[in-house]
Amino acid sequence: MPDLSAPYIQRGIVEVLLLAVIAGVLGTWVVLRRLPFFTHALGTATFPGLVVAGPWGVPAQLTALVCAVGFGGLLERLQRSRRIDPDAAIGLLLVGALAVGVVLASDVYHSDTSVERLLFGSLIALTPLDLWLTAAAAVAALVADRALRRSWLATGFDAPGARAVGVRTSLADRALLVAVAVAVVVALDAVGALLVTVVLTVPAATVRLFEPALRVQQLATFGLTAIQGLVAIVIADALNVGPGPTLAVLGALVYGAAALAAPRVAFA
């Protein structure tokens, strides 16, 4: 068992619980609106911003958010042109962002920050500022969910019908994408640019296999994310391995077990 009196363990536990709130609220919407690939790409798109934050002397969260929002805006423009498949556009931008980040880290800035830390994060190397930012994002996610729940539901299940009754579907979609971008940014220090989907997608997708009601999905996703995160901290501390990759492996194993337990839902 980890030493619960250790400050880094305490910060990791608090961060996991806060991220579980965000995963429960927004992760469910990410899965329902079929945005997991977008969320993964958004996390990767922040990599160049994380690399230049140190040399530029600006907060990493700010440069990451700029990259995430810029990625979302560019993707929306590409999709509106209808000249490229949406998934192809996301894949192209994802690879481009990762390549730019690697070039900047190795050839331009010779970043002192470990590339491994930027890509995979560290739940046990968090600062109090990280916790406050995650707490603010969790509160914002709860407020957005309460204010926009009906719009997100209407837009996701019947966008033309929603527009016909006066729902501003484009505004609702943009609000959701901005909320996901903020969630991605606050999760970066904990799980890194490549593993944000471990928190924001995998637990929600696991719960979704059993098709519960929306509110039940959100509560169950919160619980599953919290449990997996706490178990990952224990395993990582005991084996001296990275918490982010540990959480990824654990999430994949739980998803696989859930898929076998719900074969009609998973493979229909």
Backbone as JSON, one array per atom type, in Angstrom:
{
  "sequence": "MPDLSAPYIQRGIVEVLLLAVIAGVLGTWVVLRRLPFFTHALGTATFPGLVVAGPWGVPAQLTALVCAVGFGGLLERLQRSRRIDPDAAIGLLLVGALAVGVVLASDVYHSDTSVERLLFGSLIALTPLDLWLTAAAAVAALVADRALRRSWLATGFDAPGARAVGVRTSLADRALLVAVAVAVVVALDAVGALLVTVVLTVPAATVRLFEPALRVQQLATFGLTAIQGLVAIVIADALNVGPGPTLAVLGALVYGAAALAAPRVAFA",
  "N": [[0.84, -1.2, 0.0], [0.47, 2.29, -0.77], [2.1, 5.07, 0.85], [-0.07, 6.93, 2.48], [0.27, 9.3, 3.73], [2.08, 10.72, 2.34], [2.68, 13.67, 0.53], [2.61, 13.75, -2.32], [1.15, 11.5, -2.98], [-1.31, 12.09, -1.84], [-2.02, 14.36, -3.34], [-2.25, 13.13, -5.84], [-4.45, 11.42, -5.41], [-6.52, 13.28, -4.91], [-6.54, 14.59, -7.38], [-7.33, 12.49, -9.09], [-9.95, 12.03, -8.2], [-11.17, 14.46, -8.83], [-10.83, 14.52, -11.61], [-12.41, 12.36, -12.15], [-14.95, 13.38, -11.75], [-15.14, 15.15, -13.93], [-14.87, 13.28, -15.99], [-17.16, 11.75, -15.57], [-19.2, 13.6, -16.14], [-18.55, 14.97, -18.65], [-17.24, 12.96, -20.12], [-19.19, 11.06, -20.65], [-20.8, 12.45, -22.48], [-18.93, 12.75, -24.53], [-18.7, 10.11, -25.45], [-21.38, 9.52, -26.16], [-21.81, 11.39, -28.17], [-20.06, 10.54, -30.02], [-17.27, 11.28, -30.03], [-14.73, 10.3, -29.25], [-12.33, 9.86, -30.81], [-11.82, 12.44, -31.68], [-11.32, 13.63, -29.18], [-9.0, 12.3, -28.37], [-7.27, 13.17, -30.4], [-7.3, 15.89, -29.83], [-5.95, 15.99, -27.41], [-3.39, 15.18, -28.27], [-2.85, 17.31, -29.95], [-2.15, 19.32, -28.23], [0.47, 18.95, -27.65], [2.67, 20.37, -29.04], [2.27, 22.92, -27.87], [2.82, 22.4, -25.17], [5.52, 21.85, -25.31], [6.72, 24.3, -26.06], [6.08, 25.92, -23.96], [7.8, 26.12, -21.68], [10.37, 27.26, -22.71], [9.29, 29.69, -23.66], [8.41, 30.83, -21.36], [5.78, 30.84, -20.34], [2.62, 29.8, -18.88], [2.05, 26.31, -19.05], [-0.52, 25.3, -19.3], [-1.88, 27.36, -20.59], [-0.69, 27.6, -23.17], [-1.27, 25.06, -24.06], [-4.07, 25.11, -24.1], [-4.52, 27.05, -26.07], [-3.5, 25.7, -28.31], [-5.28, 23.52, -28.36], [-7.82, 24.73, -28.76], [-7.28, 26.02, -31.16], [-6.79, 23.8, -32.79], [-9.35, 22.62, -32.76], [-10.84, 24.66, -34.06], [-9.6, 24.74, -36.59], [-10.14, 22.16, -37.46], [-12.94, 22.24, -37.62], [-13.23, 24.06, -39.72], [-12.07, 22.63, -41.84], [-13.83, 20.49, -42.0], [-16.18, 21.75, -42.72], [-15.63, 22.47, -45.3], [-16.06, 20.19, -46.71], [-14.42, 18.76, -48.34], [-12.82, 16.85, -47.42], [-12.77, 13.84, -45.6], [-14.18, 13.69, -42.3], [-12.92, 12.05, -40.28], [-10.51, 11.53, -41.54], [-9.48, 14.12, -41.62], [-9.14, 14.64, -38.89], [-7.22, 12.66, -38.26], [-5.09, 13.5, -39.91], [-4.45, 16.04, -38.84], [-3.8, 15.27, -36.26], [-1.48, 13.65, -36.55], [0.17, 15.59, -37.69], [0.37, 17.48, -35.57], [1.65, 15.96, -33.59], [4.09, 15.4, -34.87], [5.14, 18.0, -35.22], [5.45, 18.73, -32.53], [7.42, 16.87, -31.67], [9.59, 17.6, -33.3], [10.01, 20.26, -32.42], [10.68, 19.76, -29.74], [13.04, 18.28, -29.92], [14.78, 19.39, -31.85], [14.58, 22.19, -32.01], [14.0, 23.61, -29.54], [15.28, 21.99, -27.73], [14.14, 20.79, -25.42], [14.11, 20.93, -21.87], [12.27, 19.63, -20.41], [11.03, 16.41, -19.84], [10.14, 14.51, -22.61], [8.72, 12.21, -22.39], [7.28, 12.69, -20.04], [5.63, 14.77, -20.9], [4.07, 13.46, -22.79], [2.93, 11.29, -21.43], [2.35, 12.06, -18.86], [2.09, 12.5, -15.19], [0.75, 11.36, -12.37], [1.75, 11.59, -9.84], [3.34, 13.8, -9.68], [2.19, 16.25, -9.38], [1.15, 19.67, -8.85], [-0.13, 22.03, -6.38], [-1.44, 24.04, -7.87], [-2.22, 22.66, -10.19], [-4.24, 21.06, -9.13], [-6.14, 22.98, -8.31], [-6.85, 24.08, -10.79], [-7.97, 21.85, -12.05], [-10.12, 21.42, -10.32], [-11.6, 23.75, -10.81], [-12.26, 23.3, -13.48], [-13.84, 21.04, -13.18], [-16.06, 22.04, -11.79], [-16.97, 23.85, -13.73], [-17.66, 22.03, -15.73], [-19.83, 20.71, -14.57], [-21.65, 22.84, -14.35], [-21.98, 23.52, -17.07], [-23.09, 21.16, -18.02], [-25.55, 21.12, -16.7], [-26.73, 23.44, -17.72], [-26.76, 23.08, -20.49], [-27.68, 20.58, -21.11], [-30.17, 19.72, -22.32], [-29.96, 20.89, -24.86], [-27.64, 19.63, -25.84], [-28.51, 16.98, -25.89], [-30.68, 17.13, -27.71], [-29.38, 18.06, -30.02], [-27.57, 16.01, -30.47], [-29.14, 13.72, -31.0], [-31.11, 14.39, -32.83], [-30.46, 16.55, -34.87], [-31.5, 18.15, -37.11], [-34.24, 18.29, -36.37], [-33.96, 19.57, -33.91], [-32.99, 22.07, -34.7], [-35.22, 22.92, -36.05], [-37.01, 23.49, -34.04], [-35.91, 25.63, -32.87], [-33.5, 25.36, -31.46], [-30.18, 26.28, -31.01], [-28.04, 24.71, -32.62], [-25.39, 24.76, -33.57], [-24.14, 26.46, -31.77], [-24.45, 24.98, -29.41], [-22.91, 22.72, -30.04], [-20.35, 23.86, -30.32], [-19.95, 24.79, -27.74], [-19.79, 22.36, -26.37], [-17.46, 21.28, -27.51], [-15.55, 23.16, -26.68], [-15.73, 22.77, -23.92], [-14.79, 20.14, -23.75], [-12.19, 20.58, -24.66], [-11.13, 22.14, -22.57], [-11.29, 20.26, -20.51], [-9.49, 18.35, -21.47], [-7.09, 19.79, -21.33], [-6.71, 20.23, -18.55], [-6.32, 17.66, -17.75], [-3.87, 16.95, -18.67], [-1.4, 17.16, -17.18], [-1.69, 15.07, -15.44], [-2.11, 12.66, -16.93], [-0.94, 13.02, -19.42], [-0.34, 14.01, -22.91], [-0.95, 12.0, -24.75], [-2.62, 10.23, -23.49], [-5.1, 11.16, -22.66], [-7.58, 10.19, -23.35], [-7.81, 7.96, -21.81], [-8.88, 8.78, -19.43], [-11.05, 10.45, -20.19], [-12.6, 9.05, -21.98], [-12.46, 6.13, -22.03], [-13.5, 4.97, -19.51], [-16.2, 5.93, -19.66], [-17.0, 4.78, -22.08], [-16.87, 2.12, -21.35], [-18.92, 1.89, -19.43], [-21.02, 2.56, -21.08], [-21.43, 0.31, -22.61], [-23.38, -1.19, -21.4], [-25.66, 0.25, -21.73], [-27.13, 2.05, -19.89], [-29.41, 4.49, -18.35], [-28.97, 8.02, -19.02], [-28.25, 9.66, -16.76], [-27.52, 7.65, -14.97], [-25.38, 6.58, -16.37], [-23.54, 8.7, -16.16], [-23.08, 8.83, -13.37], [-22.12, 6.23, -12.89], [-19.85, 6.24, -14.51], [-18.31, 8.18, -13.24], [-17.82, 6.8, -10.8], [-16.41, 4.51, -11.74], [-14.16, 5.65, -13.01], [-12.94, 6.9, -10.81], [-12.33, 4.67, -9.16], [-10.62, 3.14, -10.85], [-8.56, 4.99, -11.17], [-7.57, 5.29, -8.52], [-6.73, 2.68, -7.98], [-4.75, 2.49, -9.93], [-2.88, 4.32, -8.96], [-2.03, 3.01, -6.63], [-0.89, 0.64, -7.7], [1.08, 1.75, -9.39], [2.73, 3.07, -7.55], [3.6, 0.93, -6.02], [4.98, -0.67, -7.84], [6.71, 1.06, -8.98], [6.22, 2.36, -11.47], [4.89, 4.25, -14.29], [1.99, 6.13, -13.52], [0.08, 6.98, -15.45], [0.37, 5.27, -17.85], [-0.15, 2.89, -16.47], [-2.8, 3.26, -15.68], [-3.93, 3.3, -18.21], [-3.54, 0.65, -19.14], [-5.01, -0.72, -17.21], [-7.57, 0.36, -17.64], [-8.06, -0.61, -20.22], [-8.14, -3.37, -19.76], [-10.37, -3.59, -18.05], [-12.35, -2.62, -19.75], [-12.3, -4.6, -21.73], [-13.14, -6.84, -20.24], [-15.7, -5.97, -19.57], [-16.84, -5.81, -22.11], [-16.95, -8.5, -22.8], [-18.78, -9.32, -20.96], [-21.03, -8.1, -21.83], [-21.9, -8.99, -24.51], [-23.89, -8.7, -26.53], [-24.33, -5.97, -26.72], [-21.77, -5.0, -27.19], [-20.87, -6.19, -29.57], [-22.84, -6.19, -31.46]],
  "CA": [[0.0, 0.0, 0.0], [1.24, 3.52, -0.77], [2.08, 5.88, 2.06], [-1.11, 7.94, 2.27], [0.69, 10.58, 4.33], [2.97, 11.39, 1.4], [1.94, 14.72, -0.18], [2.4, 13.45, -3.74], [0.07, 10.52, -3.06], [-2.54, 12.82, -1.52], [-2.38, 15.17, -4.51], [-2.7, 12.22, -6.88], [-5.8, 10.96, -5.09], [-7.45, 14.39, -5.13], [-6.63, 14.8, -8.83], [-8.12, 11.4, -9.65], [-11.36, 12.23, -7.87], [-11.64, 15.61, -9.6], [-10.92, 14.09, -13.0], [-13.56, 11.45, -12.23], [-16.14, 14.23, -11.91], [-15.14, 15.6, -15.32], [-15.14, 12.11, -16.84], [-18.56, 11.37, -15.42], [-20.07, 14.57, -16.79], [-18.23, 15.2, -20.06], [-16.87, 11.72, -20.8], [-20.43, 10.46, -21.15], [-21.19, 13.18, -23.7], [-17.94, 12.43, -25.56], [-19.05, 8.81, -26.01], [-22.69, 9.61, -26.79], [-21.71, 12.2, -29.39], [-19.05, 9.89, -30.87], [-16.13, 12.18, -30.11], [-13.49, 9.8, -28.65], [-11.16, 10.1, -31.66], [-11.56, 13.88, -31.6], [-10.74, 13.91, -27.88], [-7.61, 11.83, -28.41], [-6.52, 14.09, -31.26], [-7.19, 17.16, -29.12], [-4.86, 15.85, -26.46], [-2.14, 15.18, -29.01], [-2.64, 18.64, -30.52], [-1.57, 20.22, -27.23], [1.88, 18.62, -27.45], [3.56, 21.49, -29.37], [2.12, 23.97, -26.88], [3.52, 22.0, -23.95], [6.96, 21.92, -25.56], [7.21, 25.69, -26.12], [5.69, 26.68, -22.77], [8.98, 26.41, -20.86], [11.24, 28.26, -23.34], [8.61, 30.98, -23.78], [8.13, 31.36, -20.04], [4.34, 31.02, -20.13], [2.03, 28.59, -18.3], [1.82, 25.22, -20.01], [-1.96, 25.16, -19.54], [-2.31, 28.39, -21.53], [-0.28, 27.23, -24.52], [-2.02, 23.85, -24.43], [-5.44, 25.5, -24.43], [-4.47, 27.73, -27.37], [-3.35, 24.65, -29.33], [-6.5, 22.71, -28.41], [-8.88, 25.52, -29.4], [-6.88, 26.2, -32.55], [-7.03, 22.52, -33.46], [-10.8, 22.48, -32.96], [-11.27, 25.61, -35.07], [-9.1, 24.3, -37.91], [-10.88, 20.97, -37.84], [-14.28, 22.65, -38.04], [-13.13, 24.68, -41.05], [-11.83, 21.57, -42.81], [-15.05, 19.7, -42.15], [-17.17, 22.56, -43.43], [-15.31, 22.51, -46.73], [-16.58, 18.93, -47.27], [-13.47, 18.21, -49.31], [-12.04, 15.82, -46.75], [-13.54, 13.08, -44.61], [-13.9, 14.19, -40.95], [-11.93, 11.22, -39.6], [-9.23, 11.76, -42.2], [-9.01, 15.43, -41.18], [-8.65, 14.5, -37.52], [-5.99, 11.89, -38.32], [-4.05, 14.32, -40.51], [-4.05, 17.06, -37.88], [-3.18, 14.58, -35.11], [-0.1, 13.29, -36.92], [0.91, 16.83, -37.87], [0.66, 18.07, -34.26], [2.66, 15.13, -32.92], [5.37, 15.61, -35.56], [5.63, 19.34, -34.88], [5.89, 18.68, -31.15], [8.68, 16.13, -31.58], [10.63, 18.44, -33.91], [10.28, 21.37, -31.51], [11.32, 19.27, -28.52], [14.37, 17.71, -30.15], [15.67, 20.13, -32.75], [14.46, 23.65, -31.91], [14.14, 24.1, -28.17], [16.02, 21.04, -26.9], [13.39, 20.97, -24.19], [14.59, 20.28, -20.66], [11.18, 18.82, -19.89], [11.01, 15.08, -20.42], [9.09, 14.27, -23.59], [7.88, 11.15, -21.82], [6.36, 13.31, -19.08], [4.63, 15.52, -21.66], [3.19, 12.54, -23.52], [2.26, 10.31, -20.57], [1.95, 12.68, -17.61], [2.5, 11.88, -13.94], [-0.2, 11.64, -11.3], [2.44, 11.81, -8.58], [4.2, 14.98, -9.79], [1.27, 17.37, -9.54], [1.29, 20.82, -7.95], [-1.43, 22.55, -5.92], [-2.08, 24.76, -8.97], [-2.89, 21.67, -11.03], [-5.47, 20.64, -8.46], [-7.11, 24.07, -8.38], [-7.34, 24.19, -12.17], [-8.86, 20.71, -12.29], [-11.34, 21.67, -9.56], [-12.37, 24.76, -11.54], [-12.8, 22.66, -14.68], [-14.91, 20.14, -12.75], [-17.23, 22.88, -11.52], [-17.44, 24.36, -15.02], [-18.31, 20.92, -16.44], [-21.14, 20.5, -13.93], [-22.51, 23.96, -14.73], [-22.29, 23.39, -18.5], [-24.0, 20.02, -18.19], [-26.88, 21.51, -16.24], [-27.28, 24.5, -18.56], [-26.84, 22.72, -21.91], [-28.04, 19.17, -21.26], [-31.24, 19.53, -23.31], [-29.44, 21.24, -26.19], [-26.72, 18.57, -26.27], [-29.3, 15.81, -26.21], [-31.44, 17.39, -28.94], [-28.44, 18.17, -31.14], [-26.93, 14.72, -30.71], [-30.05, 12.67, -31.48], [-31.91, 14.85, -33.97], [-30.02, 17.93, -35.11], [-32.46, 18.91, -37.92], [-35.42, 18.56, -35.57], [-33.61, 20.56, -32.9], [-32.94, 23.39, -35.37], [-36.58, 23.3, -36.42], [-37.72, 24.03, -32.88], [-35.22, 26.82, -32.39], [-32.27, 25.1, -30.73], [-28.99, 26.73, -31.73], [-27.23, 23.5, -32.58], [-23.98, 25.09, -33.76], [-23.65, 27.01, -30.51], [-24.35, 23.87, -28.46], [-21.76, 21.9, -30.44], [-19.11, 24.58, -30.0], [-19.81, 24.79, -26.28], [-19.32, 21.03, -25.97], [-16.06, 21.13, -27.93], [-14.73, 23.98, -25.78], [-15.71, 22.08, -22.63], [-13.88, 19.0, -23.89], [-10.83, 21.12, -24.76], [-10.71, 22.52, -21.22], [-11.09, 19.01, -19.77], [-8.24, 17.76, -21.95], [-5.96, 20.57, -20.85], [-6.47, 20.02, -17.12], [-5.91, 16.26, -17.54], [-2.56, 16.71, -19.28], [-0.34, 16.93, -16.21], [-1.9, 13.79, -14.78], [-2.01, 11.48, -17.81], [-0.17, 13.32, -20.61], [-1.04, 14.36, -24.14], [-1.38, 10.83, -25.51], [-3.47, 9.33, -22.72], [-6.28, 11.83, -22.1], [-8.77, 9.36, -23.57], [-7.88, 6.99, -20.73], [-9.77, 9.35, -18.43], [-12.23, 11.11, -20.73], [-13.36, 8.21, -22.92], [-12.51, 4.69, -21.77], [-14.5, 4.58, -18.5], [-17.54, 6.19, -20.17], [-17.28, 3.77, -23.09], [-17.1, 0.86, -20.64], [-20.27, 1.96, -18.86], [-21.97, 2.65, -22.19], [-21.69, -1.04, -23.13], [-24.58, -1.74, -20.77], [-26.75, 1.13, -22.13], [-27.99, 2.56, -18.82], [-29.92, 5.84, -18.56], [-27.9, 9.02, -19.08], [-27.79, 10.03, -15.42], [-26.83, 6.49, -14.42], [-24.08, 6.53, -17.06], [-22.64, 9.7, -15.6], [-22.69, 8.43, -12.02], [-21.3, 5.03, -12.98], [-18.55, 6.63, -15.08], [-17.57, 8.81, -12.14], [-17.34, 5.77, -9.89], [-15.42, 3.65, -12.39], [-12.94, 6.44, -13.19], [-12.31, 7.07, -9.5], [-11.77, 3.39, -8.71], [-9.47, 2.8, -11.69], [-7.48, 5.92, -10.87], [-6.99, 4.97, -7.22], [-6.0, 1.41, -8.13], [-3.54, 2.78, -10.72], [-1.9, 4.96, -8.07], [-1.48, 1.96, -5.76], [-0.02, -0.22, -8.5], [2.24, 2.52, -9.86], [3.63, 3.32, -6.42], [4.18, -0.34, -5.58], [5.88, -1.22, -8.87], [7.57, 2.14, -9.47], [5.96, 2.57, -12.89], [4.11, 5.45, -14.54], [0.55, 6.0, -13.25], [-0.69, 7.13, -16.68], [0.33, 3.99, -18.58], [-0.82, 1.89, -15.63], [-4.23, 3.52, -15.8], [-4.33, 2.9, -19.57], [-3.63, -0.82, -19.18], [-6.12, -1.11, -16.34], [-8.8, 0.72, -18.33], [-8.26, -1.53, -21.34], [-8.54, -4.67, -19.22], [-11.74, -3.49, -17.55], [-13.23, -2.51, -20.92], [-12.38, -5.92, -22.35], [-13.99, -7.69, -19.41], [-17.08, -5.49, -19.71], [-17.32, -6.18, -23.44], [-17.29, -9.92, -22.77], [-19.98, -9.47, -20.13], [-22.16, -7.53, -22.56], [-21.57, -9.26, -25.92], [-24.89, -8.21, -27.47], [-24.13, -4.53, -26.88], [-20.44, -4.69, -27.69], [-20.52, -6.72, -30.88], [-24.02, -6.22, -32.33]],
  "C": [[0.87, 1.25, 0.0], [1.13, 4.24, 0.57], [1.11, 7.05, 1.87], [-0.76, 9.28, 2.89], [1.6, 11.37, 3.4], [2.19, 12.43, 0.6], [1.66, 14.38, -1.64], [1.3, 12.41, -3.93], [-1.27, 11.21, -2.81], [-2.99, 13.67, -2.71], [-2.87, 14.29, -5.66], [-4.12, 11.74, -6.65], [-6.82, 12.06, -5.34], [-7.64, 14.64, -6.63], [-7.49, 13.73, -9.5], [-9.6, 11.63, -9.4], [-11.95, 13.41, -8.65], [-11.79, 15.25, -11.08], [-12.1, 13.13, -13.19], [-14.86, 12.23, -12.39], [-16.25, 14.68, -13.37], [-15.45, 14.44, -16.26], [-16.6, 11.7, -16.77], [-19.49, 12.29, -16.17], [-19.79, 14.64, -18.29], [-17.87, 13.92, -20.81], [-18.08, 11.0, -21.37], [-20.89, 11.13, -22.42], [-20.22, 12.89, -24.84], [-18.31, 11.11, -26.25], [-20.38, 8.88, -26.75], [-22.63, 10.37, -28.11], [-20.63, 11.69, -30.34], [-17.84, 10.79, -31.12], [-14.83, 11.61, -29.5], [-12.25, 10.08, -29.49], [-10.79, 11.58, -31.65], [-10.87, 14.22, -30.28], [-9.28, 13.47, -27.83], [-6.75, 12.77, -29.25], [-6.31, 15.43, -30.58], [-6.06, 17.11, -28.11], [-3.51, 15.89, -27.15], [-1.82, 16.55, -29.57], [-2.03, 19.61, -29.53], [-0.06, 20.03, -27.08], [2.83, 19.76, -27.85], [3.48, 22.63, -28.36], [2.84, 23.66, -25.59], [5.03, 22.14, -24.12], [7.46, 23.36, -25.48], [6.9, 26.47, -24.85], [6.9, 27.08, -21.93], [9.9, 27.46, -21.47], [10.6, 29.64, -23.47], [8.3, 31.61, -22.43], [6.67, 31.64, -19.77], [3.77, 29.73, -19.54], [1.72, 27.54, -19.36], [0.34, 25.06, -20.32], [-2.47, 26.16, -20.58], [-1.94, 28.01, -22.96], [-1.01, 25.98, -24.99], [-3.43, 24.19, -24.84], [-5.5, 26.2, -25.78], [-4.36, 26.69, -28.49], [-4.64, 23.84, -29.48], [-7.62, 23.45, -29.12], [-8.56, 25.75, -30.87], [-7.09, 24.95, -33.37], [-8.51, 22.34, -33.76], [-11.32, 23.41, -34.05], [-10.85, 25.2, -36.47], [-9.86, 23.07, -38.39], [-12.28, 21.33, -38.32], [-14.25, 23.27, -39.43], [-12.91, 23.62, -42.13], [-13.09, 20.76, -43.07], [-16.13, 20.46, -42.9], [-16.9, 22.59, -44.93], [-15.83, 21.28, -47.47], [-15.68, 18.35, -48.36], [-12.64, 17.08, -48.71], [-12.92, 15.14, -45.71], [-13.18, 13.56, -43.2], [-12.84, 13.38, -40.21], [-10.55, 11.39, -40.22], [-8.63, 13.1, -41.77], [-8.44, 15.35, -39.78], [-7.31, 13.76, -37.51], [-4.82, 12.71, -38.87], [-3.53, 15.36, -39.52], [-3.35, 16.45, -36.67], [-1.72, 14.26, -35.41], [0.75, 14.55, -37.08], [1.31, 17.46, -36.54], [1.75, 17.28, -33.53], [4.03, 15.33, -33.55], [5.97, 16.97, -35.23], [6.17, 19.36, -33.45], [7.24, 17.99, -30.98], [9.82, 16.96, -32.15], [11.01, 19.59, -32.98], [11.06, 20.9, -30.28], [12.77, 18.85, -28.75], [15.31, 18.63, -30.89], [15.65, 21.65, -32.54], [14.76, 24.13, -30.5], [14.99, 23.2, -27.29], [15.44, 21.05, -25.5], [14.0, 20.21, -23.02], [13.53, 19.38, -20.05], [11.17, 17.48, -20.6], [9.84, 14.93, -21.39], [8.15, 13.18, -23.09], [6.87, 11.73, -20.84], [5.26, 14.08, -19.82], [3.61, 14.59, -22.31], [2.36, 11.66, -22.59], [1.92, 10.84, -19.18], [2.51, 11.99, -16.38], [1.53, 12.3, -12.84], [0.49, 11.97, -9.99], [3.43, 12.98, -8.66], [3.37, 16.23, -9.99], [1.56, 18.46, -8.52], [-0.08, 21.24, -7.45], [-2.17, 23.32, -7.01], [-2.82, 23.81, -9.9], [-4.22, 21.25, -10.43], [-6.54, 21.73, -8.52], [-7.69, 24.22, -9.78], [-8.3, 23.04, -12.5], [-10.18, 20.89, -11.55], [-12.22, 22.69, -10.28], [-13.0, 24.16, -12.79], [-13.93, 21.71, -14.33], [-16.2, 20.91, -12.47], [-17.83, 23.41, -12.82], [-18.17, 23.27, -15.81], [-19.7, 20.66, -15.87], [-22.13, 21.6, -14.33], [-22.93, 23.84, -16.19], [-23.28, 22.25, -18.74], [-25.42, 20.41, -17.79], [-27.53, 22.51, -17.19], [-27.57, 24.02, -19.98], [-27.28, 21.28, -22.15], [-29.08, 18.96, -22.36], [-30.75, 19.84, -24.72], [-28.5, 20.16, -26.71], [-27.47, 17.31, -26.65], [-30.02, 15.99, -27.56], [-30.52, 17.41, -30.15], [-27.85, 16.81, -31.49], [-27.85, 13.7, -31.35], [-30.87, 13.1, -32.68], [-31.6, 16.31, -34.25], [-31.0, 18.71, -35.99], [-33.72, 19.25, -37.14], [-35.16, 19.61, -34.51], [-33.56, 21.96, -33.5], [-34.35, 23.87, -35.7], [-37.36, 23.91, -35.27], [-36.95, 25.15, -32.21], [-33.96, 26.6, -31.58], [-31.08, 25.51, -31.59], [-27.94, 25.62, -31.68], [-25.73, 23.81, -32.73], [-23.37, 25.63, -32.48], [-23.48, 25.91, -29.46], [-23.14, 22.99, -28.76], [-20.45, 22.57, -30.06], [-18.88, 24.62, -28.5], [-19.3, 23.45, -25.78], [-17.85, 20.85, -26.33], [-15.13, 21.96, -27.05], [-14.62, 23.32, -24.41], [-14.77, 20.9, -22.66], [-12.44, 19.48, -23.97], [-10.3, 21.51, -23.38], [-10.43, 21.26, -20.39], [-9.79, 18.34, -20.18], [-7.04, 18.47, -21.35], [-5.67, 20.3, -19.37], [-6.05, 18.59, -16.82], [-4.48, 16.0, -18.0], [-1.48, 16.39, -18.26], [-0.46, 15.56, -15.55], [-1.61, 12.61, -15.7], [-1.29, 11.77, -19.13], [-1.0, 13.5, -21.87], [-1.6, 13.15, -24.87], [-2.42, 9.98, -24.78], [-4.71, 10.0, -22.14], [-7.54, 11.0, -22.29], [-8.91, 8.28, -22.5], [-8.84, 7.47, -19.65], [-11.1, 9.79, -19.04], [-13.08, 10.22, -21.63], [-13.54, 6.77, -22.45], [-13.5, 4.32, -20.67], [-15.94, 4.8, -18.98], [-17.94, 5.16, -21.22], [-17.56, 2.41, -22.45], [-18.51, 0.81, -20.07], [-21.31, 1.92, -19.97], [-22.31, 1.28, -22.77], [-23.0, -1.62, -22.59], [-25.8, -0.85, -20.98], [-27.66, 1.55, -20.97], [-28.53, 3.94, -19.19], [-28.78, 6.84, -18.43], [-27.36, 9.36, -17.7], [-27.04, 8.88, -14.77], [-25.45, 6.34, -15.07], [-23.09, 7.49, -16.43], [-22.15, 9.31, -14.22], [-21.78, 7.21, -12.04], [-19.92, 5.33, -13.55], [-17.69, 7.32, -14.04], [-16.98, 7.75, -11.22], [-16.24, 4.91, -10.49], [-14.1, 4.39, -12.58], [-12.2, 6.6, -11.88], [-11.64, 5.79, -9.03], [-10.53, 3.02, -9.52], [-8.29, 3.72, -11.39], [-6.79, 5.6, -9.56], [-6.2, 3.67, -7.28], [-4.7, 1.64, -8.91], [-2.46, 3.44, -9.87], [-1.24, 3.92, -7.18], [-0.5, 1.09, -6.52], [1.25, 0.51, -8.93], [3.24, 2.76, -8.74], [4.32, 2.04, -5.98], [5.23, -0.85, -6.56], [6.84, -0.18, -9.44], [7.46, 2.3, -10.99], [5.08, 3.8, -13.05], [2.63, 5.25, -14.27], [-0.3, 6.1, -14.51], [-0.77, 5.86, -17.49], [-0.35, 2.88, -17.78], [-2.33, 2.02, -15.73], [-4.74, 3.1, -17.18], [-4.5, 1.39, -19.68], [-4.82, -1.29, -18.37], [-7.46, -0.82, -17.02], [-9.1, -0.22, -19.48], [-8.72, -2.9, -20.86], [-9.98, -4.66, -18.73], [-12.71, -3.39, -18.72], [-13.39, -3.87, -21.59], [-13.27, -6.86, -21.57], [-15.45, -7.28, -19.53], [-17.66, -5.87, -21.06], [-17.71, -7.65, -23.5], [-18.55, -10.17, -21.95], [-21.22, -8.92, -20.82], [-21.96, -7.73, -24.04], [-22.59, -8.71, -26.91], [-24.68, -6.73, -27.75], [-22.82, -4.26, -27.58], [-20.24, -5.09, -29.14], [-21.7, -6.78, -31.84], [-23.77, -5.44, -33.59]]
}
